[in-house]
C-alpha cells in the first residue's frame, strides 16, 4: 500500500453518492486492485446534473434566508409588523400585473452600478476580521468603491471566488508544485485560475438573471413578501446554476488537473507491469482481498472495497484455473513434496498451494519495486525466479558432492 487504506471511502460524500446514483466500476480488474491499494477510487461516480446540484443547494438557501430574516427581525426589535412593512417598502409593487416591472426594477437596483467607476461601497463586510486582511491586498479597497466591486460583494460571486481559490490552491496547486515540480505547477496555476474566474463570472451572470426572474415570480404569487422571497431564492439558485454551467465549460476547456494526469499515467504503468507478471498478479490479488475484507468488516457497503474484492476473487479464480491446466502437473507435485517452488505461470515459480497464509509479502513488494527495470534480465529482477535458481543451485551442489563421495 502506498497511501493507506483510509482513502478507500471514495472522494464523494454520502449524500452526493445518493444523489447521482450507482457508481460505474472499471472493467480492468488489475487496474481496480492497483488503484485500491494505492488509495485511489475504484468506483467512478458520474458528475451531478445542474438540476441535482440546484436541489442540493436548497438547504443552504434556506439557512441563509433564515439568517437574513432573523437579522431583519432583530433590526426591528423583533416586531413582525414593522419587518413586513420594511419588506413592502423595499418591494413597492402591490399588483400581480406588475410582476415583470418588479423583476426588472430589482435587477436594476442590484446590478445597475456595475459599470460605474465610483460608487458607495457595499456595506456588507466579511466576518471574523477577514475584511481587515482583504483591505491589505493592493487594489482591493479601490475595487470595493467601484460598481463592479459592489456588485461582486452583493452577489456573493467575490466570496465564492475567494473560497474557491483557497480550496484549489490547497488541493491542486500546492501539491502539484510539491510532487511534479515547477513546470507542472505553473500549468496547474493556469488551469485553476481559469476555472476560478469562469466560476465567478457564471455565478454573477446567473445571480443577475435569477434575481430578476425570482422577483417577478414572487410578485406574481404574492406581491411584497413574495417579491422579497422570490428575489432571494432566484438570486441564490441562479448563482448556483450559473456557476455550475461555467465550471463545466471551464473543465472541458482545461481538461484534467496535472495531478490527475500524472496519477493516471503512473497507475497505467503499474497495471501493465502486473499484467505481464502472473506471479505478482496473484500476490496483488491476495493482498487486495485481505485489505478489502478488513474494510468491509467495518463498512459492509463500501463500494470501492466491494469492487476491489470482486476483481481480486475473479483474478485468483482465473489464475488458479490456469495453474491446474499446466502440463507439468506431475513435476509440480514432486517439487512440492520436496519443499521447493512450483514452476507455473510461464516458468515463474510461486508458492505451492498459495492462499495468502504464511506468505512473505516482502517478495511481492520486491517484485513490484524491480518491475520498473525491464532492461535487466528477469532472473536478476524477479525474486520468485531468484529463489527457484537458488534452490536449483543447492540441489546441483548436493548431487555433485554425493558423486564425489562415491
N, C-alpha and C positions, 0 to 999 in steps of 0.2 A: 504494500500500500504506500502511496506517495503522500496523499493529502489527508488520509484518515477516513474512517467510515462515517464520521459525523456529518459529512457533506452529502450523504446519500438521500436526504429527505426532500430533494428537489429544490429548485430555485424559486418556486412559486408558493405563495401562501395557500392555505387550505381553501379559503373562500374563493380564491381565483381558480383553483383546480375545479371546484364545484361549478363555477360559472361557465367555464369554457368546455366542460365535458371530459370525455375519456382521453387519455394520453395515447400518442402514437409511438409504438416501440420499434426501434430499428431492427431490421431483419438479419443483420450481420451479428451472429452470436458472439464471435470473438471480440468484435468492437464493443458490444454491450458489456462483456466481462472486463475488458481493459478500462473502459470508462468508469465502471462501477468501482473497481479497486483503486482508481486514481482520483476519486472524489468528483467525477463528472456525472451529470444527469444521464440516465439511460432512457427514461421516458421523455418524449418531446411533446410539450403542450402547445396547441395552436394559439396564436395571438387572439385576444378577445376582440369582438366586433365593436364598432362605435356605439351601438345600442347597448351592449353589455357593459362597456365602460361607463356610459351615462347612468345606467341603472345602479352600478356600484357606487357612483358618486353621490347618490341621493342621501345617504346617511350623513355625509359631510355637509351637504347643503342644508339639511335640517338642523345640524349642530350650529353652523354659522348663523343661520336665520334666527335660531333661538337666542344666540348671544346678542345679535343686533336688537332683537325685540326686548331683551332684558335691559339693554343699555338705554333704549328709548323710554321704557317704564321708569328706570332709575332717574333719568333726566327730569321726568315729570313727577318725581316723588311717588312713583307707583300709582299715579292717578290714571286709570284706564281711559276715562273720558277725554282728558287733556291729550293723552297719547294718540287716540283716534283722531282728534281734531288736528293734531300736528301732521298726521299722515295725510289727511284730506287736504290740508293746506299745501303740502308738497305735491299732491296729485289732484288738482282742482277740477277734474272732469267728473261730471255727475250724470252724464247720459251715455248709454251704451253706443249710441250712434257716433260718439266722439272717440271711439277706441283707436282708430288709425291715427288721428291727430295726437292723442295721448302718447302713443308709441313714438311718433316722430319727435315730439317735443322732449320726451325723456331722453331720447338718443342725442338730441342737440345739447341738452343740459349736461349729459355725461361726457360727450366727446367733442363738443363744439369748440373747445380751446386747443385742439390737438396741434394746429399749425401755428399758433401764436408763439412768439419768441419770449414774451414776458407775461406771466400771469401770477395770480395769488396762489402759492403752492398749496397742495392738498394738505389739509390739517391733520390727516391721519398719519401717525408716526409709528415706527416699529417698536414693539415692546422690549422689555428686558435690556434696555441700554443699547440695542443694535443701531438705533438712529445716530448716536454719537460716533459709533465706529464707521458707519457709512458716510457720515459727513467728512471724514478724514480722507476719503477717496478723492483724488484730484478730479474736479469737474462735476462731482455728484451734487453739490449744493446748487450749482448753476443749472443742472438738469432738472432739479426739483422746481425751479422757478420758470421753466418752460412749459408750454402747453403739452408737449409730448410727455414730459416727465410727470406732469399732473395726471394725465390720462393713464399712464402706466401704473401710477400709485393707486388710483381709484379702481382700476380694473383688476388689480392683483397680478397682472402679467409680469410686472417688475419683480415682485416677490417670488413668483413661480420660477422666473429665470435664475434668480439668486440661489434658491434652494436646488434647482436642477443643476446649476453649475457646481455647487458644493458636492452634490451626490456623484456627478460624473467625474469630477476631479479625483475623489477618493476611490471610486470603484473602477475607473478606466484609465485615467491619465497617469496618476502616480504609479500604479502597478506596472503600466506599460514601460515607463522610464526605468523602473527598477529591474524588470525582468528581460526586456527586449532592447534596451539601450536608447540613445538619444534620437536616432533617425526614426525608429518606430514610434517613440514618444511624441515627436513633433507631428507625425501623421495622425496620431490619435487626438492631439490637441485640435487639429483642423476638423476632424470628424465630429468630435464632441461639441466644438464651438458652433458648427453648422446646425447640429441638432438642437442646441440650446436656443439659438436665435430663431430658428424655424418654429420651435415650440412657443416661444414668447409672442411671435407675430401671429401665430394661429390662435393663441388664447385671446389676444387683443381683438382680432377680427371677429372671432366667434362671440366674444363678450359684447361687442358693439351690436351685432345683429340680434343676439339673444335678448339684449336689453330692450330693443325696440319691439320685437315680436312678443316677448313676455309681457311687457306693459300693455300692449294692445289687447292681448288675450285676457289679461287680468281685468282690464277696464270693461271689456265686453261681458265678462261674467259678473263682476261686482265692482262698479266704479268706486274709487277711493282706496279702500283697504285691499281690494283685489288688484288694483293697479300696482300698489307697492309690492305685494307678494309676487305677482306675475313678473314684474320688472326684476326683482331679486333672483327668482328662480331662472328666468331667461338669461340673466347676466352670468350666473354661475354655470349653468348647464351648457350655455353657448360657449363659454370659455373652455370647458372640458372637451366638447366636441371639436372646436377649432384647433385646440392644442393636439388632440389625438390625430386628426387628419394631417396636420402639419408634421407631426412626428413620424407618421407612416411614410409620408413623402420624403422626409429627410433621411430616414433609414434606408429607403430604396436608393437614394442618391449616394449616400456614403458607404453603404454596404456594412459588412460585419466589422466589429472592432478588431484592432490589431491583436489583442489577446485571444479573441475567439479564433481568428485565422491561424495564429501560431499554435494554439492548443489543438485545433483540428488536424493540423499537419503532423504534430508530434504523435497524436493518438493513431493517425493513419499509419505512420511508420512502425509503431509498436505492434499494431494489429497485423500488419503484413509480416513482420518478423515471427510473430507467434503462429500465424497460419502456416508458415514454412517449417515449423519445428513441432511435430506432433507430440513429442515428449513434454515440451514446455507448455503446449496447448492443454495437455491433460492435467499438468500440475496447476495451471492457471484456473482451470475449471473447478478443481478440488478446492482451491483457496477461495474462489468466488462463492462456491456453495457453502462453505463454512462461514464466511463473512455474512452472506445473505441470511442464513438461518439464525445467526445471532441477532440481527436487526429485526427479523420477523418475529422472534420470540417476544420482543418488546413492542413492536409496531406491526401487527399482522396485515395491515392494509397498505404498507409502504410499497408504492408502485415500482420504484426503482429496484428494490430488493426482490420483489416478485418477478420482475422481468429478468433480472440477472440470474436468479435461481433457475428459471425456466431454461435460459440459454446454457447454463452450466450443466444441468441434467441432460439436455439434448446432446451437448458435445461429449460428455462422458459416455453416454449410451452409444454414440456413433463410433468413438474410438475403441470401446470395448468390443463392439461387433467386428471392427476391422482387425483387431488383435486375434480374435477367435478364428478368423479366416486365413491367417498366415500359414503357409505350407510347412513351416518349420516347427510345428506344434510339439512333435516328439522331442526334438532337440531342446526346445524351450523347457519342457518338463524335466529333462535330465539336468539342465543347468540350474533349474530352480531347486531340485533336490540337493545339488551340491552347494547351495547358498550363494550362487552367482546372480548375475543380472540377465534378464531375458532380452535377446536381440530381436526387437519388434519395431514396427513403425519405420520402415526404410532403414533398418540396421541400427537405429538409435536405441540403446538399452534403457529400459525403465524398470522400476521396482516390481518384482513379481507380485501379482495379486494386489496391485496398488489400490488402496482405498482411503488414503489420507491419514491412516493411523500409523504412528511412529515413523512418519516420513519426514526427512530432513528438508525443510523448505529452503534452507540456505543453498542447496543445489539448484533449485528453481531460480532463486534470485541471482545466483552467479550466472546462470544461462541467460537471463534477461539482460544482465549488465554487459555480457560479452556479445550479445546478439547484434550490436552496432558495429562489429568488426568483421564484415563479410570477406575482407581480403585475407584474413588469417585462416589457415586450414581448419576444417571442422573439428578435427581431433585435438586441436590446440585450444579451441574456444568453448567446446561443449563439455561440461563437467560429467554428463552422463557417459559420453564416449571415453573420457579420460579414465573414469573408474573401471569401465569394461577393459580397456587396454592394460590398466594396471593389474587387474585380475588375471588377464591372459598372460602377461609377462611373468607373474608369480607362478602360474601353473607350468609354463615352459621351463622356468628355472628349476622347479621341483623335479620335473621329469628328467632334466639333464643331470641333476645331482644323483638321481636314482640309477641312471645308466652308468655314470662314473663309478658308483659304489659297486655295481655288478661286475 
